[in-house]
Amino acid sequence: MRYPVVVHNIEYAGFGAIAPDLPHCHCHADTLDATLQKMAETILQRLEEVRAAGKAPPTPGNIETLRNNPAFAGGIWAIIDVAHSHPSPSAEP
């Protein structure tokens, strides 16, 4: 799945990132590269939590629509492509 992510430069504190389509999915790191790597890990972790709760992963939103949201103004947009496997239905005896 390909999730849009917005990254903001936090003056004197590095970078903060948010995946708008995944509730409670955000991270912080010192460099842009480290932030994007950490965000990929955070997205995978969040998707595992969603799966463990028995829910389907949220559909990634349209990046153009998200860009128009004033809450994300001034951010740098990226797409995080994560391989997330869905559990196979268990065979019933």
Secondary structure, DSSP 4 states (H G I P E B T S, - for coil): -EEEEEEEEETTTEEEEE-TTSTT-EEEESSHHHHHHHHHHHHHHHHHHHHHTT-PPPPPPPHHHHHT-GGGTTPEEEEEE---PPPPPPPP-
